Amino acid sequence: MGDTARDPVDHHRTTQPLAGETMKNTANAPGLILVAAGVVAFVIALASFALTRIGVGVGGLVVALLAAGAGTGWLTMEGRRVRQAERDSVAANHEVPRP
């Protein structure tokens, strides 16, 4: 198999360029939690509006928008960081074919 310390990616059997990223890279976890919190807050806001609790509904919508926006921003920045690391890895290992 050879030395895989510098390039641990199995380029011949990996079908997706970022396969397993979520499992190996836990830096996405805060973003995923924020998006989930936004969804929960949105459901609470909808239920509050259905029960004519307008104040709670508006508060829930504000929390939902803030949490979902922050989570989406986090995931976007982390995705950019991963893509940049991949570009750096490909540039450093230019003899290895990219899938």
Long-range contacts (C-beta under 8 A, 24 or more apart in sequence): 6-93, 7-89, 7-93, 7-96, 9-89, 11-96, 11-97, 11-98, 11-99, 14-99, 15-99, 17-86, 17-98, 17-99, 18-82, 18-86, 21-82, 25-78, 25-82, 27-78, 27-81, 28-74, 28-75, 28-78, 30-71, 30-74, 31-71, 31-72, 31-73, 31-74, 31-75, 31-78, 32-71, 32-75, 33-71, 34-67, 34-68, 34-70, 34-71, 34-74, 35-67, 35-68, 35-71, 35-72, 35-75, 36-71, 37-63, 37-67, 37-71, 38-63, 38-64, 38-65, 38-66, 38-67, 38-68, 38-69, 38-71, 39-64, 39-68, 41-67, 42-68
